[in-house]
Amino acid sequence: MRPLPRQSTLGMYGAALALILASLAGFVFAQHEHHGPAPAANTPQPQPDHDAHAMGETSLRRIEPGRTYSPPPPHMGHQAGRVHAPAVAPLGYEMDAGVKVFTLIAQPVRWHINDGKQSDDPRVPQKNKVEYAMQHEEVREVIGWGYNGSVPGPTIEATQGDTIRVILKNELPEPTSIHWHGIELPNEMDGAAEVTEPPTPPGGTRTYQFKLHQNGTFLYHSHFNVMKQEALGLGGILVIHPPEEKQKPDVDVSILLQQWQLLPGNPNPDVVGMDWNWFTFNGRAAPDIPPLVVKQGQRVRIRLGNLSMDSHPIHLHGYSFKVVGTEGGPIPESAQWPAATVDVPPGSTRDFEFVAWNAGHWMIHCHKVHHMMNSHAQIPVGMMPHGGMVMLLHVEPADEKAPWRHPGEPEGK
């Protein structure tokens, strides 16, 4: 083989270097502000986090001059159905000849895992709180990839028997796709890029349409360059309700489990490292995970989905519950099992239910102790507050003066 002339060789190296620099610039600067939560209608949830709605064109221009991203689709934050995803806005739909039409815009997202402050939950008695000398007061910003300005993406709700159409718009600097994890559908709708379809290029649009034959809690996520794209946050939960339900929950909650490796001063997740130091419920780490507030006696269903590389044994204080569903669908009542901790392996979902009989302030958390901390790798070992995958469940008593009684005890004893 004849060697290239010197001028051609230099030109080739120069072009390659320019391509690398352009790719790095596209990744570092192609950012987007976060759209925060909007509580579901008719559920006893905390007020919206108004700070999370502070996306504006000014900030977008400051991050990347001359580059703009599409705002969330018109039905983001509306038509939420009944499932509440703390810290994540719901996604509604439009109807087109009997088809429910959803829009997902894949784009860079900038958001805060936490605000660097200690917990100030007013429901927890002040006498129970501790001032921690080891408190890490860093506001932890993350630059990742999400859908509709949200990491994780919005929880999508539909009903078994529906036909849904999901329009994917790609505003990322590289191709992507959406895989419908656990869904039984035509092969060409599976979203496995390079196998069942070509990946959707930057600036491109892809339409997925299929009928829902199952019900339960499922996942959706990127299926192109997955180590990078899933690690940057491209995923969400799809809930399919049955047409009829014997025991419909009063409070229905979805939580996506994710984890991140973040180095000091760098908001870009390390997508190849294995030393995860931030662990999140719906993109937030405690104490910034909004609490779940329910009334005594309400039936509560919590749907957990795991798009991280670890399993997470999620434990609820004060209760035992029934595990009622997996990513394969509902578990028949005769096969449901009681537990106080349910392990959620990678790529799976677990649904559990309980009746909130036990009033008080209870914790829901991963029982891997490193996963309960904020940035444990950056703080010396000492007296540290709970962080990471820790959420508070507040069960408001029906009668504050009533004495505590276990439901297994006869009344009057």
C-alpha positions in Angstrom: 0.0 0.0 0.0 1.4 3.4 -1.0 1.7 5.9 1.9 -0.4 9.0 1.8 1.3 12.2 0.7 2.4 14.3 3.7 -0.2 17.0 3.0 -3.0 14.4 2.8 -1.9 12.8 6.1 -1.9 16.1 7.9 -5.3 16.9 6.5 -6.6 13.6 7.7 -5.3 14.1 11.2 -6.6 17.7 11.3 -10.0 16.6 10.3 -10.0 13.9 12.9 -9.0 16.3 15.6 -11.7 18.8 14.5 -14.3 16.0 14.7 -13.2 15.0 18.2 -13.3 18.6 19.5 -16.7 19.2 17.9 -18.0 16.0 19.6 -16.7 17.1 22.9 -18.2 20.5 22.5 -21.5 19.1 21.6 -21.5 16.9 24.7 -20.3 19.5 27.2 -22.3 22.5 25.9 -25.5 21.0 24.5 -27.4 21.5 27.7 -31.0 22.1 28.8 -32.6 23.4 32.0 -34.8 21.0 34.0 -38.6 21.0 34.2 -39.6 19.9 37.6 -42.5 18.1 39.2 -46.2 18.7 38.9 -48.3 16.6 41.3 -51.0 14.3 40.0 -54.5 15.5 40.3 -56.6 14.4 43.3 -53.7 12.9 45.2 -52.5 14.1 48.7 -49.0 15.0 47.5 -46.7 17.9 48.4 -46.9 21.2 46.5 -44.9 21.5 43.2 -41.3 22.3 43.4 -41.5 25.7 41.7 -37.7 26.2 41.5 -37.5 23.2 39.2 -39.7 25.1 36.6 -37.0 27.8 36.2 -36.0 26.9 32.6 -35.7 30.0 30.4 -34.3 30.9 27.0 -31.8 33.2 28.8 -30.2 30.3 30.6 -30.2 28.2 27.4 -28.4 30.9 25.5 -25.9 31.3 28.2 -25.0 27.6 28.2 -24.8 27.3 24.4 -25.0 30.5 22.4 -27.1 30.2 19.3 -28.5 26.8 20.2 -32.1 26.3 21.4 -34.1 23.2 22.4 -37.7 22.4 22.1 -39.8 23.2 25.1 -41.7 20.3 26.7 -44.7 19.2 24.6 -48.1 20.9 25.4 -49.3 18.0 27.5 -46.3 17.7 29.7 -47.6 18.2 33.2 -51.2 17.5 32.3 -53.6 14.5 31.9 -51.6 12.8 34.5 -54.0 9.9 35.2 -53.7 8.6 38.7 -49.9 7.7 39.1 -47.8 10.3 41.0 -44.0 10.4 40.3 -42.4 12.6 43.0 -40.1 15.2 41.4 -41.1 14.3 37.8 -43.9 15.9 35.8 -46.5 13.6 34.2 -47.0 13.3 30.4 -50.4 13.5 28.9 -51.6 12.7 25.4 -53.6 13.8 22.4 -56.2 11.7 20.7 -56.0 10.9 17.0 -58.8 8.6 15.7 -58.8 6.6 18.9 -55.0 6.5 19.3 -53.4 8.0 22.4 -50.5 10.1 21.1 -47.5 10.9 23.4 -44.4 13.0 22.5 -40.9 12.3 24.0 -38.1 14.8 23.1 -34.7 13.3 23.8 -32.4 16.2 24.8 -29.6 17.3 27.1 -30.9 18.2 30.6 -29.3 20.1 33.5 -30.8 19.6 37.0 -29.9 19.4 40.6 -29.8 16.1 42.5 -29.9 18.1 45.7 -29.7 21.7 46.9 -27.0 21.2 49.5 -29.3 21.9 52.5 -30.2 19.8 55.5 -33.7 18.4 55.7 -36.2 21.0 56.9 -39.3 18.8 56.6 -41.8 20.6 58.9 -43.7 17.4 59.7 -40.7 15.9 61.5 -40.5 17.2 65.1 -37.6 19.6 65.5 -36.4 17.7 68.6 -35.7 14.7 66.5 -33.3 16.5 64.1 -29.5 16.6 64.4 -27.0 19.2 63.2 -24.4 17.1 61.4 -20.8 18.3 61.5 -20.1 16.2 58.4 -23.0 17.6 56.3 -21.9 18.0 52.7 -23.4 21.3 51.7 -22.7 21.1 48.0 -25.4 21.9 45.5 -25.0 18.9 43.2 -25.7 19.7 39.6 -25.8 17.1 36.9 -25.7 17.4 33.1 -27.3 14.3 31.6 -29.8 13.3 28.9 -33.5 12.9 29.4 -36.9 13.3 27.8 -39.0 16.5 27.8 -36.4 18.3 30.0 -36.8 15.6 32.7 -34.5 13.0 34.2 -35.9 10.4 34.5 -38.4 10.8 31.7 -42.0 11.3 32.5 -44.2 8.4 33.7 -46.5 7.4 30.8 -49.9 6.1 31.6 -52.4 4.2 29.4 -54.9 1.4 29.7 -54.8 -2.2 28.6 -56.4 -2.4 25.1 -55.3 1.1 24.2 -53.3 1.7 21.0 -50.6 4.3 21.8 -48.4 6.3 19.4 -45.1 7.7 20.8 -43.4 10.3 18.8 -39.6 10.4 19.5 -37.8 13.6 18.6 -34.0 13.4 18.8 -32.3 16.6 19.9 -29.2 14.8 21.2 -25.8 15.1 19.5 -25.9 11.4 18.5 -28.4 8.8 17.3 -30.8 7.2 19.8 -33.9 4.9 20.0 -36.5 3.9 22.6 -36.9 0.3 23.7 -40.3 -0.7 25.3 -38.9 -2.9 28.1 -41.2 -5.9 28.8 -43.9 -5.0 26.3 -45.2 -7.6 23.9 -45.4 -5.8 20.5 -44.5 -6.2 16.9 -40.8 -6.7 16.2 -40.4 -3.5 14.3 -41.6 -1.5 17.3 -39.2 -3.0 19.8 -36.7 -0.1 19.5 -33.6 -2.2 19.5 -31.5 0.0 17.3 -29.2 -1.8 14.8 -31.4 -4.9 15.1 -35.1 -4.1 14.6 -34.6 -0.5 13.3 -31.9 2.0 12.4 -31.2 4.5 15.2 -32.9 7.9 14.9 -30.3 10.5 13.9 -29.8 13.9 15.6 -32.6 16.1 14.4 -34.7 13.0 13.3 -38.1 11.8 14.4 -39.3 8.2 14.9 -42.9 7.1 15.5 -43.7 4.0 17.6 -47.3 2.7 17.5 -48.6 -0.5 19.1 -51.6 -1.9 21.0 -51.2 -2.6 24.7 -52.1 -6.2 25.5 -50.7 -6.3 29.1 -51.1 -4.4 32.3 -48.6 -3.6 35.0 -45.4 -1.5 35.5 -42.9 -1.4 32.6 -39.8 0.5 31.6 -38.8 2.5 28.5 -35.2 3.5 27.8 -32.6 4.1 25.1 -31.4 1.1 23.2 -28.5 2.7 21.3 -25.0 3.3 22.8 -26.7 2.1 25.9 -23.8 2.2 28.4 -23.6 5.9 27.8 -27.2 6.9 27.1 -28.8 5.0 30.0 -26.0 6.1 32.3 -26.8 9.7 31.4 -30.5 9.2 32.3 -32.5 8.2 29.2 -35.2 6.2 30.7 -38.6 6.2 32.4 -41.6 4.2 33.6 -44.7 3.1 31.5 -47.8 2.1 33.6 -50.5 0.2 31.9 -53.7 0.0 33.9 -56.2 -2.9 33.6 -59.6 -1.9 32.3 -61.1 -3.0 35.6 -59.5 -3.4 39.0 -60.9 -5.0 42.1 -58.9 -3.0 44.6 -57.8 0.3 43.0 -55.2 2.0 45.2 -56.0 5.4 46.7 -52.4 6.5 46.2 -50.4 5.2 43.3 -46.7 6.2 43.1 -43.9 5.4 40.6 -40.2 5.7 41.4 -37.3 5.1 39.0 -34.0 4.0 40.7 -30.8 5.4 39.2 -27.2 5.9 40.2 -24.4 8.2 39.2 -20.6 8.5 39.4 -19.8 12.2 39.8 -16.4 13.6 40.4 -15.8 16.8 42.4 -16.6 19.9 40.4 -17.7 17.9 37.4 -21.4 17.8 36.6 -20.9 15.3 33.8 -21.5 11.7 34.9 -18.6 9.2 34.4 -20.4 6.7 32.3 -17.6 4.1 32.3 -16.7 4.2 36.0 -18.0 1.7 38.6 -17.6 3.8 41.8 -21.1 5.2 42.0 -21.4 7.8 44.7 -24.9 9.4 44.1 -28.1 7.3 44.3 -31.5 8.8 43.3 -35.2 8.2 43.4 -36.7 10.0 40.4 -33.5 11.9 39.8 -33.2 13.3 43.4 -31.1 12.4 46.4 -32.3 12.8 50.0 -33.2 15.1 51.6 -34.4 16.6 48.3 -36.8 13.7 47.4 -40.3 15.0 48.0 -42.1 13.1 50.7 -45.1 10.9 50.1 -48.1 12.2 52.2 -51.1 9.8 52.7 -54.0 9.6 55.0 -54.4 6.8 57.5 -56.5 4.0 56.1 -55.6 4.6 52.4 -54.4 1.8 50.2 -51.0 2.7 48.7 -49.3 1.1 45.7 -45.6 1.9 45.1 -44.1 1.0 41.7 -40.3 0.7 41.6 -38.3 0.5 38.4 -34.5 0.0 38.2 -32.4 1.3 35.3 -29.1 1.2 37.2 -26.4 -1.4 37.3 -27.0 -2.4 41.0 -29.8 -4.2 42.6 -31.6 -2.2 45.3 -33.3 -3.8 48.3 -36.0 -1.2 49.1 -37.2 -1.3 52.7 -40.3 0.3 54.2 -40.4 1.1 58.0 -43.4 0.4 60.1 -45.2 -2.0 57.8 -45.2 -5.3 56.0 -46.6 -5.2 52.5 -47.6 -7.5 49.7 -45.4 -7.7 46.5 -48.1 -7.6 43.8 -46.3 -7.1 40.5 -43.1 -7.4 38.4 -42.1 -6.3 35.0 -43.9 -9.4 33.8 -47.2 -8.0 35.1 -49.4 -8.5 38.1 -48.8 -11.4 40.4 -51.9 -13.5 41.1 -53.2 -13.0 44.6 -52.4 -16.6 45.5 -48.7 -16.1 44.6 -48.2 -12.7 46.2 -45.8 -12.7 49.1 -45.5 -10.6 52.3 -42.3 -8.6 52.9 -40.8 -5.5 54.4 -38.0 -5.3 51.9 -38.2 -6.0 48.2 -35.1 -6.4 46.0 -35.3 -4.7 42.6 -32.7 -6.1 40.2 -31.4 -4.1 37.2 -33.9 -4.0 34.4 -36.9 -5.0 36.5 -39.9 -3.5 38.2 -41.5 -4.4 41.5 -44.9 -3.2 42.8 -45.9 -3.5 46.4 -49.1 -2.5 48.3 -50.1 -1.8 51.8 -52.9 -0.2 53.8 -51.6 2.8 55.6 -52.9 1.9 59.1 -49.8 3.0 61.0 -49.7 6.8 61.4 -46.4 8.6 61.7 -43.2 9.4 59.8 -41.7 6.4 58.1 -38.7 5.9 55.9 -38.6 4.2 52.5 -34.9 3.5 51.5 -32.4 1.2 49.8 -30.9 -1.1 52.4 -27.4 -1.0 50.9 -26.0 1.5 53.3 -23.8 3.3 50.8 -26.9 4.0 48.7 -28.4 5.8 51.6 -25.8 8.6 51.6 -25.2 11.6 49.5 -21.8 11.6 47.8 -20.3 9.2 50.3 -17.0 9.0 48.4 -16.4 12.8 48.9 -17.1 13.0 52.7 -14.8 11.6 55.4 -16.5 8.8 57.4 -18.2 10.4 60.4 -21.6 11.4 61.6 -23.5 11.8 58.3 -27.1 12.4 57.6 -29.3 10.1 55.6 -29.1 10.8 51.9 -29.3 9.1 48.5 -32.2 6.7 48.2 -34.2 7.8 51.2 -37.8 9.0 51.0 -40.1 9.9 53.9 -43.7 8.5 54.1 -46.0 10.7 56.2 -49.2 8.9 57.3 -51.5 11.5 58.7 -53.6 10.1 61.5 -57.4 10.0 61.2 -57.6 10.9 64.9 -54.5 12.4 66.5 -55.8 11.6 70.0 -56.5 7.9 69.3 -54.1 5.5 71.1 -51.8 3.3 69.0 -53.3 -0.1 68.2 -52.1 -2.9 66.0 -54.9 -4.0 63.6 -54.4 -7.6 64.7 -55.5 -6.6 68.2 -59.2 -6.7 69.2 -60.7 -3.3 69.8 -60.8 -2.2 73.4 -57.5 -3.9 74.4 
